[in-house]
Amino acid sequence: LMMPITLLFGLVHSSKTGVQQQADEARRLHAQSETGTETLRHGCTAALAFGTVASLCGRHAARRKTRLALRASKADAPQSSAGRRDCISGTVAALAPALALRSTPSDAIAEELVEVYFGCGCFWHVQHEFVQAEKRHLARSDSELTSLVGYAGGLGGARDNKVCYHNALGASDYGSLGHAEVVRMLVPPSKFLPMAEEYVKLFDRNGSRPDQFGDRGLEYRNLVGLPGGSSSPLMPQLEEASQRYGNKLEFQAGKGSDGDVRALVYVMDTKKYPFFVGEPYHQFHDGFNIGEDYPDTYNNLTQKYVKEGKVRDSGCPNGMFGLGIAGL
């Protein structure tokens, strides 16, 4: 009789001990779950700032684990752990873009582009050189180019809201308005130096431009347009570019409608002396020298830019005699 009674008390004691251990284990898991919930909550703060609700899954997983622990279901325990891991992995994946944005250094943020222009004789050849420079230094595609030919630097501004190439009617003639032929582009300030170097390389060792002894007059003078003119923060880079290639040019603040002087570059304020885009038939034109023919892929950019609205007809006569070919 004594043995069954002893055995009965042992079983009762063992059962109580097991229940107590399960309860202790449940409380321990609950405490860990609350800690995990708080950790996930802090980890998701950045994500919530970006409009995500990924932090909810952390609390959901913790509560699910607590409920399963209280049921003391050993079979379900691995599912709980896996479910939480999956939820955490999903949350981390959702947070990754937001955290990457928060850790992006300030110098990696895209710079605001500035408008500049360069004049150096006939603008056909100059445009081609700067189109190649945009591709080389700025990694731009044919759809992203900003180098366009036009007119700038004159005191006359626009007449009848337009500036035109030489034409038989004399309508808004750029020469009579004091403008020179230029190529305008948009560049990040940090990339201005290599673009300025491309400009300086257009001149020979004596400071003569390619068509120095062909095209002459104020329409073909050398000039550079910068925000703020000679006081621009970009001016030191322009001077550095010249020094790197033989220091063959002199720079002088332009006063508008300036004369044509060899090896002298007038620096214009783009706000005071704005750029006026040239006629479509002048854009992406072959060079001025005999045999200076560019590929059709280059010439065809005119139609592309007209179609996209990047180049518009200003209402000017179509060349000297209305042909729209080589300025005629």
LOSE-280469 format. One record per residue (C-alpha): x, y, z; residue in one letter. Coordinates in steps of 0.25 Angstrom, whole numbers, plus 5000, padded with zeros to 4 digits. Example, Ala and Ser with C-alpha at 12.3 -4.5 7.8 and 13.67 -1.06 7.14 Angstrom:
<recs>
{east=5049, north=4982, up=5031, resn=a}
{east=5055, north=4996, up=5029, resn=s}
</recs>
This chain:
<recs>
{east=5000, north=5000, up=5000, resn=l}
{east=5011, north=5009, up=5004, resn=m}
{east=5018, north=5008, up=4990, resn=m}
{east=5006, north=5013, up=4982, resn=p}
{east=5004, north=5024, up=4991, resn=i}
{east=5018, north=5028, up=4990, resn=t}
{east=5018, north=5027, up=4975, resn=l}
{east=5005, north=5035, up=4975, resn=l}
{east=5011, north=5047, up=4983, resn=f}
{east=5024, north=5046, up=4974, resn=g}
{east=5015, north=5047, up=4961, resn=l}
{east=5008, north=5059, up=4967, resn=v}
{east=5021, north=5066, up=4971, resn=h}
{east=5027, north=5063, up=4958, resn=s}
{east=5014, north=5069, up=4951, resn=s}
{east=5015, north=5082, up=4959, resn=k}
{east=5029, north=5083, up=4956, resn=t}
{east=5027, north=5082, up=4941, resn=g}
{east=5016, north=5092, up=4941, resn=v}
{east=5024, north=5101, up=4949, resn=q}
{east=5036, north=5100, up=4940, resn=q}
{east=5027, north=5102, up=4928, resn=q}
{east=5021, north=5115, up=4934, resn=a}
{east=5035, north=5120, up=4937, resn=d}
{east=5039, north=5117, up=4923, resn=e}
{east=5027, north=5124, up=4918, resn=a}
{east=5030, north=5136, up=4926, resn=r}
{east=5044, north=5136, up=4921, resn=r}
{east=5040, north=5135, up=4907, resn=l}
{east=5030, north=5146, up=4909, resn=h}
{east=5040, north=5155, up=4915, resn=a}
{east=5049, north=5152, up=4903, resn=q}
{east=5038, north=5155, up=4893, resn=s}
{east=5035, north=5169, up=4900, resn=e}
{east=5050, north=5172, up=4898, resn=t}
{east=5050, north=5167, up=4884, resn=g}
{east=5037, north=5176, up=4881, resn=t}
{east=5044, north=5188, up=4887, resn=e}
{east=5056, north=5186, up=4879, resn=t}
{east=5048, north=5184, up=4866, resn=l}
{east=5040, north=5196, up=4870, resn=r}
{east=5053, north=5205, up=4871, resn=h}
{east=5059, north=5198, up=4858, resn=g}
{east=5046, north=5202, up=4850, resn=c}
{east=5046, north=5217, up=4854, resn=t}
{east=5054, north=5221, up=4842, resn=a}
{east=5045, north=5213, up=4833, resn=a}
{east=5032, north=5219, up=4839, resn=l}
{east=5038, north=5233, up=4836, resn=a}
{east=5038, north=5228, up=4821, resn=f}
{east=5024, north=5223, up=4822, resn=g}
{east=5026, north=5209, up=4824, resn=t}
{east=5018, north=5200, up=4835, resn=v}
{east=5028, north=5189, up=4835, resn=a}
{east=5030, north=5190, up=4850, resn=s}
{east=5016, north=5184, up=4852, resn=l}
{east=5022, north=5171, up=4848, resn=c}
{east=5032, north=5171, up=4860, resn=g}
{east=5021, north=5173, up=4870, resn=r}
{east=5012, north=5162, up=4863, resn=h}
{east=5023, north=5152, up=4863, resn=a}
{east=5026, north=5155, up=4878, resn=a}
{east=5012, north=5153, up=4882, resn=r}
{east=5011, north=5140, up=4874, resn=r}
{east=5023, north=5134, up=4881, resn=k}
{east=5017, north=5138, up=4894, resn=t}
{east=5004, north=5131, up=4891, resn=r}
{east=5011, north=5119, up=4886, resn=l}
{east=5020, north=5118, up=4898, resn=a}
{east=5008, north=5119, up=4908, resn=l}
{east=5002, north=5107, up=4901, resn=r}
{east=5015, north=5100, up=4904, resn=a}
{east=5014, north=5094, up=4890, resn=s}
{east=5028, north=5089, up=4886, resn=k}
{east=5024, north=5085, up=4873, resn=a}
{east=5020, north=5099, up=4869, resn=d}
{east=5032, north=5106, up=4875, resn=a}
{east=5041, north=5104, up=4862, resn=p}
{east=5030, north=5110, up=4854, resn=q}
{east=5029, north=5122, up=4863, resn=s}
{east=5044, north=5124, up=4862, resn=s}
{east=5044, north=5123, up=4847, resn=a}
{east=5032, north=5132, up=4846, resn=g}
{east=5039, north=5143, up=4853, resn=r}
{east=5052, north=5142, up=4846, resn=r}
{east=5044, north=5143, up=4833, resn=d}
{east=5037, north=5155, up=4838, resn=c}
{east=5050, north=5162, up=4843, resn=i}
{east=5056, north=5159, up=4829, resn=s}
{east=5045, north=5165, up=4822, resn=g}
{east=5046, north=5177, up=4831, resn=t}
{east=5061, north=5179, up=4829, resn=v}
{east=5058, north=5178, up=4814, resn=a}
{east=5048, north=5189, up=4815, resn=a}
{east=5057, north=5197, up=4823, resn=l}
{east=5069, north=5196, up=4814, resn=a}
{east=5065, north=5207, up=4804, resn=p}
{east=5061, north=5217, up=4815, resn=a}
{east=5074, north=5214, up=4823, resn=l}
{east=5082, north=5215, up=4810, resn=a}
{east=5076, north=5229, up=4808, resn=l}
{east=5079, north=5233, up=4822, resn=r}
{east=5094, north=5229, up=4821, resn=s}
{east=5096, north=5236, up=4807, resn=t}
{east=5108, north=5246, up=4808, resn=p}
{east=5104, north=5260, up=4805, resn=s}
{east=5114, north=5261, up=4794, resn=d}
{east=5107, north=5250, up=4787, resn=a}
{east=5095, north=5258, up=4785, resn=i}
{east=5093, north=5262, up=4771, resn=a}
{east=5098, north=5276, up=4768, resn=e}
{east=5089, north=5287, up=4763, resn=e}
{east=5093, north=5290, up=4748, resn=l}
{east=5098, north=5304, up=4744, resn=v}
{east=5097, north=5310, up=4730, resn=e}
{east=5109, north=5314, up=4723, resn=v}
{east=5113, north=5317, up=4709, resn=y}
{east=5126, north=5317, up=4701, resn=f}
{east=5129, north=5325, up=4688, resn=g}
{east=5140, north=5323, up=4679, resn=c}
{east=5138, north=5326, up=4664, resn=g}
{east=5127, north=5318, up=4656, resn=c}
{east=5118, north=5311, up=4666, resn=f}
{east=5117, north=5298, up=4657, resn=w}
{east=5130, north=5292, up=4661, resn=h}
{east=5129, north=5297, up=4675, resn=v}
{east=5116, north=5290, up=4677, resn=q}
{east=5121, north=5277, up=4672, resn=h}
{east=5133, north=5278, up=4682, resn=e}
{east=5125, north=5280, up=4694, resn=f}
{east=5115, north=5269, up=4690, resn=v}
{east=5126, north=5260, up=4691, resn=q}
{east=5131, north=5266, up=4704, resn=a}
{east=5117, north=5264, up=4710, resn=e}
{east=5118, north=5249, up=4707, resn=k}
{east=5132, north=5248, up=4711, resn=r}
{east=5132, north=5256, up=4724, resn=h}
{east=5118, north=5256, up=4728, resn=l}
{east=5114, north=5242, up=4723, resn=a}
{east=5102, north=5248, up=4716, resn=r}
{east=5094, north=5240, up=4705, resn=s}
{east=5089, north=5246, up=4692, resn=d}
{east=5076, north=5249, up=4699, resn=s}
{east=5082, north=5256, up=4711, resn=e}
{east=5091, north=5266, up=4703, resn=l}
{east=5090, north=5281, up=4706, resn=t}
{east=5100, north=5287, up=4696, resn=s}
{east=5092, north=5296, up=4687, resn=l}
{east=5097, north=5307, up=4677, resn=v}
{east=5092, north=5321, up=4679, resn=g}
{east=5095, north=5336, up=4681, resn=y}
{east=5100, north=5344, up=4693, resn=a}
{east=5108, north=5356, up=4698, resn=g}
{east=5101, north=5367, up=4691, resn=g}
{east=5096, north=5380, up=4697, resn=l}
{east=5084, north=5379, up=4687, resn=g}
{east=5077, north=5368, up=4694, resn=g}
{east=5066, north=5362, up=4686, resn=a}
{east=5058, north=5370, up=4675, resn=r}
{east=5043, north=5366, up=4673, resn=d}
{east=5046, north=5355, up=4684, resn=n}
{east=5056, north=5348, up=4675, resn=k}
{east=5070, north=5347, up=4671, resn=v}
{east=5073, north=5342, up=4657, resn=c}
{east=5085, north=5338, up=4648, resn=y}
{east=5088, north=5348, up=4636, resn=h}
{east=5077, north=5349, up=4627, resn=n}
{east=5073, north=5357, up=4615, resn=a}
{east=5062, north=5364, up=4622, resn=l}
{east=5071, north=5368, up=4633, resn=g}
{east=5061, north=5363, up=4643, resn=a}
{east=5066, north=5363, up=4657, resn=s}
{east=5080, north=5360, up=4652, resn=d}
{east=5090, north=5356, up=4663, resn=y}
{east=5101, north=5363, up=4657, resn=g}
{east=5094, north=5377, up=4658, resn=s}
{east=5090, north=5373, up=4672, resn=l}
{east=5104, north=5372, up=4676, resn=g}
{east=5103, north=5357, up=4679, resn=h}
{east=5114, north=5346, up=4676, resn=a}
{east=5112, north=5331, up=4672, resn=e}
{east=5113, north=5323, up=4685, resn=v}
{east=5109, north=5309, up=4690, resn=v}
{east=5101, north=5308, up=4703, resn=r}
{east=5101, north=5296, up=4712, resn=m}
{east=5097, north=5292, up=4726, resn=l}
{east=5108, north=5286, up=4735, resn=v}
{east=5110, north=5283, up=4750, resn=p}
{east=5120, north=5292, up=4756, resn=p}
{east=5129, north=5281, up=4760, resn=s}
{east=5131, north=5277, up=4745, resn=k}
{east=5133, north=5291, up=4740, resn=f}
{east=5148, north=5290, up=4739, resn=l}
{east=5149, north=5279, up=4729, resn=p}
{east=5138, north=5286, up=4720, resn=m}
{east=5147, north=5299, up=4721, resn=a}
{east=5159, north=5291, up=4717, resn=e}
{east=5152, north=5286, up=4705, resn=e}
{east=5149, north=5301, up=4701, resn=y}
{east=5164, north=5305, up=4704, resn=v}
{east=5168, north=5293, up=4695, resn=k}
{east=5161, north=5299, up=4683, resn=l}
{east=5172, north=5310, up=4682, resn=f}
{east=5186, north=5308, up=4677, resn=d}
{east=5198, north=5311, up=4684, resn=r}
{east=5198, north=5326, up=4680, resn=n}
{east=5183, north=5327, up=4685, resn=g}
{east=5177, north=5327, up=4671, resn=s}
{east=5164, north=5320, up=4669, resn=r}
{east=5162, north=5310, up=4658, resn=p}
{east=5156, north=5320, up=4648, resn=d}
{east=5164, north=5332, up=4653, resn=q}
{east=5167, north=5336, up=4639, resn=f}
{east=5154, north=5333, up=4633, resn=g}
{east=5142, north=5337, up=4641, resn=d}
{east=5145, north=5351, up=4647, resn=r}
{east=5137, north=5361, up=4654, resn=g}
{east=5130, north=5363, up=4667, resn=l}
{east=5120, north=5351, up=4663, resn=e}
{east=5132, north=5342, up=4664, resn=y}
{east=5139, north=5348, up=4676, resn=r}
{east=5144, north=5339, up=4688, resn=n}
{east=5135, north=5339, up=4700, resn=l}
{east=5130, north=5331, up=4712, resn=v}
{east=5117, north=5333, up=4719, resn=g}
{east=5117, north=5330, up=4734, resn=l}
{east=5107, north=5333, up=4746, resn=p}
{east=5113, north=5345, up=4751, resn=g}
{east=5123, north=5348, up=4740, resn=g}
{east=5137, north=5350, up=4744, resn=s}
{east=5133, north=5350, up=4759, resn=s}
{east=5127, north=5336, up=4757, resn=s}
{east=5132, north=5324, up=4766, resn=p}
{east=5135, north=5317, up=4753, resn=l}
{east=5145, north=5328, up=4749, resn=m}
{east=5157, north=5322, up=4756, resn=p}
{east=5155, north=5308, up=4749, resn=q}
{east=5154, north=5316, up=4735, resn=l}
{east=5168, north=5322, up=4738, resn=e}
{east=5173, north=5309, up=4743, resn=e}
{east=5169, north=5302, up=4730, resn=a}
{east=5176, north=5313, up=4722, resn=s}
{east=5189, north=5311, up=4731, resn=q}
{east=5189, north=5296, up=4729, resn=r}
{east=5189, north=5298, up=4714, resn=y}
{east=5200, north=5308, up=4712, resn=g}
{east=5194, north=5320, up=4718, resn=n}
{east=5191, north=5325, up=4704, resn=k}
{east=5178, north=5333, up=4707, resn=l}
{east=5175, north=5346, up=4714, resn=e}
{east=5162, north=5348, up=4721, resn=f}
{east=5154, north=5361, up=4722, resn=q}
{east=5141, north=5365, up=4727, resn=a}
{east=5132, north=5367, up=4715, resn=g}
{east=5124, north=5380, up=4714, resn=k}
{east=5115, north=5376, up=4703, resn=g}
{east=5116, north=5376, up=4688, resn=s}
{east=5131, north=5375, up=4689, resn=d}
{east=5141, north=5375, up=4678, resn=g}
{east=5149, north=5363, up=4672, resn=d}
{east=5163, north=5362, up=4678, resn=v}
{east=5172, north=5350, up=4676, resn=r}
{east=5175, north=5342, up=4689, resn=a}
{east=5166, north=5351, up=4697, resn=l}
{east=5153, north=5344, up=4704, resn=v}
{east=5142, north=5353, up=4709, resn=y}
{east=5135, north=5347, up=4721, resn=v}
{east=5120, north=5351, up=4722, resn=m}
{east=5110, north=5350, up=4733, resn=d}
{east=5099, north=5340, up=4728, resn=t}
{east=5089, north=5348, up=4735, resn=k}
{east=5092, north=5361, up=4729, resn=k}
{east=5096, north=5355, up=4715, resn=y}
{east=5086, north=5343, up=4714, resn=p}
{east=5087, north=5332, up=4703, resn=f}
{east=5077, north=5332, up=4691, resn=f}
{east=5076, north=5319, up=4685, resn=v}
{east=5079, north=5318, up=4670, resn=g}
{east=5070, north=5313, up=4658, resn=e}
{east=5068, north=5298, up=4657, resn=p}
{east=5076, north=5297, up=4644, resn=y}
{east=5088, north=5302, up=4651, resn=h}
{east=5088, north=5291, up=4662, resn=q}
{east=5097, north=5279, up=4660, resn=f}
{east=5102, north=5284, up=4647, resn=h}
{east=5115, north=5279, up=4640, resn=d}
{east=5128, north=5287, up=4643, resn=g}
{east=5132, north=5299, up=4635, resn=f}
{east=5145, north=5293, up=4629, resn=n}
{east=5144, north=5285, up=4616, resn=i}
{east=5143, north=5271, up=4619, resn=g}
{east=5138, north=5273, up=4633, resn=e}
{east=5126, north=5265, up=4632, resn=d}
{east=5120, north=5258, up=4644, resn=y}
{east=5113, north=5245, up=4645, resn=p}
{east=5098, north=5244, up=4641, resn=d}
{east=5095, north=5240, up=4656, resn=t}
{east=5100, north=5254, up=4660, resn=y}
{east=5093, north=5262, up=4649, resn=n}
{east=5080, north=5254, up=4652, resn=n}
{east=5080, north=5259, up=4666, resn=l}
{east=5074, north=5272, up=4661, resn=t}
{east=5061, north=5265, up=4657, resn=q}
{east=5061, north=5258, up=4670, resn=k}
{east=5062, north=5270, up=4678, resn=y}
{east=5052, north=5278, up=4670, resn=v}
{east=5042, north=5266, up=4672, resn=k}
{east=5044, north=5266, up=4687, resn=e}
{east=5042, north=5281, up=4688, resn=g}
{east=5057, north=5284, up=4692, resn=k}
{east=5059, north=5292, up=4680, resn=v}
{east=5048, north=5301, up=4675, resn=r}
{east=5046, north=5310, up=4663, resn=d}
{east=5047, north=5325, up=4667, resn=s}
{east=5041, north=5330, up=4655, resn=g}
{east=5054, north=5335, up=4649, resn=c}
{east=5056, north=5335, up=4634, resn=p}
{east=5062, north=5322, up=4629, resn=n}
{east=5076, north=5326, up=4626, resn=g}
{east=5081, north=5337, up=4617, resn=m}
{east=5073, north=5333, up=4605, resn=f}
{east=5063, north=5324, up=4612, resn=g}
{east=5070, north=5311, up=4608, resn=l}
{east=5073, north=5307, up=4622, resn=g}
{east=5086, north=5301, up=4618, resn=i}
{east=5100, north=5306, up=4622, resn=a}
{east=5094, north=5318, up=4627, resn=g}
{east=5087, north=5321, up=4613, resn=l}
</recs>
